[in-house]
Amino acid sequence: MPGARVTSGERVTLRTVEEEDIPFVQRSVEPEVRYPLGNPVRNREEFELSDGKGNDQFLVCLDDDVSDDPSDDVRRIGQVSVHDADYKRPELGYWLVPEVHGEGYGTEAVSLVIEYVFRTYDTPTIGAGAFDFNDASRGLLESLGFEQEGCRRKFMFVDGEHRDMIQYGLLREKWREQNGS
């Protein structure tokens, strides 16, 4: 069973990532997801759970849906993470399993995490990055009010070539304006 419910939107719920979720995370970060993330496959020992020190991991779930495990009442569809929130600008990372791409779950999940970060941490801005070729991720960030701040040229070797990472930022004031907070 995934961890405790942190927050919910209309269609997704964010839960804490627990030890028993590691097989889902490892299994789900297949090449279609891993290459755009630029992340290597991690073994159980390398997997980091939320540490309460500005590194938060959230499992994106659909509640009351069918899952692989009949004892679960949720379906795991992805992960959103926050890094470095305790000592510098928080950076978001996110992915969803390919079968739910394009259905709006990512936008809802990332929006919930943005709200969580601004509520939990005293930070004026949140950052995120997307590879130059990942139009869907870049569109998601822009739809939530993130603005392009720069480009980390030839940032990482992905799928046979060095790729640029587009860096984005979202100011707390802009988020408040957009969301009437």
Sine and cosine of phi, psi and omega as CSV:
sin_phi,cos_phi,sin_psi,cos_psi,sin_omega,cos_omega
0.00,0.00,0.74,-0.67,0.07,-1.00
-0.87,0.50,0.26,-0.97,-0.06,-1.00
-0.93,0.36,-0.18,-0.98,-0.06,-1.00
-0.88,0.48,0.57,-0.82,0.06,-1.00
-0.94,0.35,0.79,-0.62,0.03,-1.00
-0.99,-0.11,-0.75,0.66,0.02,-1.00
-0.32,-0.95,0.32,-0.95,0.00,-1.00
-0.71,-0.70,0.51,-0.86,0.14,-0.99
-0.93,-0.36,-0.40,-0.92,0.01,-1.00
-0.94,0.35,-0.61,0.79,-0.09,-1.00
-0.83,-0.56,-0.33,0.94,-0.02,-1.00
-0.85,-0.53,0.39,-0.92,0.07,-1.00
-0.81,-0.58,0.67,-0.75,0.10,-0.99
-0.99,-0.17,0.76,-0.65,0.02,-1.00
-0.81,-0.59,0.40,-0.92,0.09,-1.00
-0.92,0.39,0.56,-0.83,0.05,-1.00
-1.00,0.06,0.80,-0.60,-0.03,-1.00
-0.91,-0.41,0.19,-0.98,-0.01,-1.00
-0.78,0.63,-0.66,0.75,-0.04,-1.00
-0.95,0.31,-0.17,0.98,0.04,-1.00
-1.00,0.04,-0.21,0.98,-0.06,-1.00
-0.83,0.55,-0.69,0.72,0.03,-1.00
-0.85,0.52,-0.62,0.78,0.06,-1.00
-0.88,0.47,-0.74,0.68,-0.04,-1.00
-0.89,0.46,-0.70,0.71,0.01,-1.00
-0.90,0.43,-0.71,0.71,-0.05,-1.00
-0.93,0.37,-0.58,0.81,-0.12,-0.99
-0.99,0.14,-0.38,0.93,-0.01,-1.00
-1.00,0.09,0.93,0.36,0.01,-1.00
-0.99,0.10,0.12,-0.99,-0.09,-1.00
-0.78,0.62,-0.60,0.80,0.00,-1.00
-0.86,0.51,-0.51,0.86,0.00,-1.00
-0.99,-0.13,-0.69,0.72,-0.11,-0.99
-0.88,0.47,-0.70,0.72,-0.04,-1.00
-0.89,0.46,-0.74,0.67,0.05,-1.00
-0.89,0.46,-0.49,0.87,0.04,-1.00
-0.97,0.23,-0.48,0.88,-0.08,-1.00
0.97,0.24,0.25,0.97,-0.05,-1.00
-1.00,-0.09,0.69,-0.73,0.12,-0.99
-0.97,0.23,0.29,-0.96,0.11,-0.99
-0.94,0.35,0.71,-0.71,0.00,-1.00
-0.94,-0.35,0.58,-0.81,0.10,-0.99
-1.00,0.06,0.07,-1.00,-0.08,-1.00
-0.84,0.54,-0.63,0.77,-0.03,-1.00
-0.93,0.37,-0.47,0.88,-0.02,-1.00
-1.00,0.08,-0.24,0.97,-0.05,-1.00
-0.95,0.32,0.74,-0.67,-0.02,-1.00
-0.96,-0.29,0.80,-0.60,0.12,-0.99
-1.00,-0.04,0.22,-0.98,0.05,-1.00
-0.81,0.58,0.69,-0.72,-0.06,-1.00
-0.94,-0.35,0.01,1.00,0.00,-1.00
0.95,0.30,0.14,0.99,-0.03,-1.00
-0.84,-0.54,0.68,0.74,0.04,-1.00
1.00,0.01,0.11,0.99,0.10,-1.00
-0.87,-0.49,0.97,-0.23,-0.08,-1.00
-0.90,-0.44,0.72,-0.70,0.02,-1.00
-0.90,-0.44,0.76,-0.65,0.01,-1.00
-0.83,-0.56,0.73,-0.68,0.10,-0.99
-1.00,0.04,0.77,-0.63,0.04,-1.00
-1.00,-0.02,0.83,-0.56,-0.09,-1.00
-0.75,-0.66,0.47,-0.88,0.21,-0.98
-0.97,-0.25,0.88,-0.47,-0.01,-1.00
-0.98,0.19,0.36,-0.93,0.05,-1.00
0.79,0.61,0.65,0.76,0.01,-1.00
-0.81,-0.58,0.16,-0.99,0.00,-1.00
-0.98,0.17,0.69,-0.72,0.05,-1.00
-0.81,-0.59,0.08,-1.00,0.02,-1.00
-0.91,0.42,-0.50,0.87,-0.05,-1.00
-0.96,-0.28,0.90,-0.44,-0.04,-1.00
-0.88,0.48,-0.31,0.95,0.02,-1.00
-0.98,0.17,-0.24,0.97,0.03,-1.00
-1.00,0.10,0.53,-0.85,0.14,-0.99
-0.94,-0.35,0.30,0.95,0.02,-1.00
-0.71,-0.70,0.36,-0.93,0.10,-0.99
-0.90,-0.43,0.86,-0.50,0.02,-1.00
-0.98,0.22,0.76,-0.65,-0.01,-1.00
-0.79,-0.61,-0.08,1.00,0.01,-1.00
0.16,-0.99,-0.23,-0.97,-0.05,-1.00
-0.53,-0.85,0.58,-0.81,0.16,-0.99
-0.79,-0.62,0.71,-0.71,-0.01,-1.00
-0.80,-0.60,0.43,-0.90,0.07,-1.00
-0.83,-0.56,0.79,-0.61,0.00,-1.00
-0.84,-0.54,0.57,-0.82,0.14,-0.99
0.93,0.37,0.36,0.93,-0.06,-1.00
-0.94,0.34,-0.33,0.94,-0.06,-1.00
-0.99,0.10,-0.29,0.96,-0.04,-1.00
-0.68,-0.74,-0.08,1.00,0.12,-0.99
-0.37,-0.93,-0.25,-0.97,-0.06,-1.00
-0.89,0.46,0.82,-0.58,0.05,-1.00
-0.89,0.46,0.64,-0.77,0.04,-1.00
-0.88,-0.48,0.76,-0.65,0.01,-1.00
-1.00,-0.06,0.55,-0.83,0.18,-0.98
-0.68,-0.73,0.53,-0.85,-0.07,-1.00
-0.36,-0.93,0.44,-0.90,0.12,-0.99
-0.36,-0.93,0.43,-0.90,0.10,-1.00
-0.77,-0.64,0.43,-0.91,0.07,-1.00
-0.90,0.44,0.60,-0.80,-0.11,-0.99
-0.83,0.56,-0.53,0.85,-0.07,-1.00
-0.93,0.37,-0.18,0.98,0.05,-1.00
-0.92,-0.39,0.11,0.99,0.03,-1.00
-0.86,0.51,0.60,-0.80,0.08,-1.00
0.99,0.14,0.10,0.99,-0.04,-1.00
-0.97,-0.23,0.07,1.00,0.05,-1.00
1.00,0.03,-0.03,1.00,0.00,-1.00
-0.91,0.41,-0.60,0.80,0.00,-1.00
-0.90,0.45,-0.71,0.71,0.01,-1.00
-0.87,0.50,-0.70,0.72,0.00,-1.00
-0.91,0.41,-0.69,0.72,-0.03,-1.00
-0.91,0.42,-0.72,0.69,-0.01,-1.00
-0.91,0.42,-0.62,0.78,0.05,-1.00
-0.87,0.50,-0.67,0.74,0.04,-1.00
-0.90,0.44,-0.62,0.78,0.00,-1.00
-0.94,0.33,-0.61,0.80,0.07,-1.00
-0.86,0.52,-0.73,0.69,0.03,-1.00
-0.86,0.51,-0.69,0.72,0.04,-1.00
-0.86,0.51,-0.74,0.67,-0.05,-1.00
-0.88,0.47,-0.73,0.68,-0.03,-1.00
-0.93,0.37,-0.46,0.89,0.04,-1.00
-0.98,0.19,-0.54,0.84,-0.13,-0.99
-1.00,-0.05,-0.60,0.80,-0.11,-0.99
-0.90,-0.43,0.58,-0.82,0.03,-1.00
-1.00,0.03,0.97,0.22,-0.04,-1.00
-0.80,-0.60,0.63,-0.77,0.01,-1.00
-0.99,0.14,-0.22,0.98,-0.08,-1.00
-0.41,-0.91,0.34,-0.94,0.07,-1.00
-0.80,-0.60,0.63,-0.77,0.04,-1.00
-0.93,-0.37,0.31,-0.95,0.09,-1.00
-0.32,-0.95,0.41,-0.91,0.03,-1.00
-0.77,-0.63,0.45,-0.89,0.06,-1.00
-0.57,-0.82,0.67,-0.74,0.04,-1.00
-0.89,0.45,0.49,-0.87,-0.05,-1.00
-0.83,0.56,-0.51,0.86,-0.04,-1.00
-1.00,0.03,-0.11,0.99,-0.08,-1.00
-1.00,-0.06,0.97,0.23,-0.05,-1.00
-0.87,0.50,-0.59,0.81,-0.02,-1.00
-0.90,0.43,-0.70,0.72,0.00,-1.00
-0.92,0.38,-0.67,0.74,0.02,-1.00
-0.89,0.45,-0.66,0.75,0.03,-1.00
-0.90,0.44,-0.63,0.78,0.04,-1.00
-0.87,0.49,-0.77,0.64,-0.01,-1.00
-0.87,0.49,-0.72,0.70,-0.01,-1.00
-0.90,0.44,-0.58,0.81,0.01,-1.00
-0.92,0.40,-0.39,0.92,0.02,-1.00
-1.00,-0.08,0.10,1.00,0.08,-1.00
0.99,-0.15,0.00,1.00,0.06,-1.00
-0.91,0.40,0.58,-0.82,0.05,-1.00
-0.89,-0.45,0.59,-0.81,0.02,-1.00
-0.93,0.37,0.79,-0.62,-0.04,-1.00
-0.94,-0.34,-0.36,0.93,-0.04,-1.00
0.11,-0.99,-0.07,-1.00,-0.03,-1.00
-0.68,-0.73,0.78,-0.62,0.11,-0.99
-1.00,-0.09,0.99,-0.12,-0.13,-0.99
-0.93,0.38,0.69,-0.73,0.03,-1.00
0.77,0.64,0.69,0.73,-0.13,-0.99
-0.90,0.44,-0.67,0.74,-0.09,-1.00
-0.52,-0.86,0.51,-0.86,0.05,-1.00
-0.99,0.11,0.92,-0.39,-0.06,-1.00
-0.78,-0.63,0.84,-0.54,0.11,-0.99
0.77,0.64,0.72,0.70,0.13,-0.99
1.00,-0.10,-0.04,1.00,0.04,-1.00
-0.46,-0.89,0.39,-0.92,0.06,-1.00
-0.97,0.24,0.77,-0.64,-0.09,-1.00
-0.87,-0.50,0.48,-0.88,0.06,-1.00
-0.99,0.17,0.58,-0.81,0.11,-0.99
-0.95,-0.33,0.86,-0.52,0.06,-1.00
-1.00,0.04,0.82,-0.57,-0.03,-1.00
-0.99,-0.13,0.72,-0.69,-0.02,-1.00
-0.86,-0.52,0.39,-0.92,0.09,-1.00
-0.59,-0.81,0.51,-0.86,0.04,-1.00
-0.77,-0.64,0.86,-0.51,0.03,-1.00
-0.99,0.15,0.61,-0.79,0.03,-1.00
-0.81,0.58,-0.68,0.73,-0.02,-1.00
-0.87,0.49,-0.66,0.75,0.00,-1.00
-0.91,0.41,-0.65,0.76,0.03,-1.00
-0.88,0.48,-0.70,0.72,0.02,-1.00
-0.88,0.48,-0.70,0.71,0.02,-1.00
-0.86,0.52,-0.72,0.70,-0.04,-1.00
-0.92,0.39,-0.53,0.85,-0.13,-0.99
-0.94,-0.34,0.13,0.99,0.06,-1.00
0.89,0.46,0.48,0.88,-0.01,-1.00
-1.00,0.00,0.00,0.00,0.00,0.00
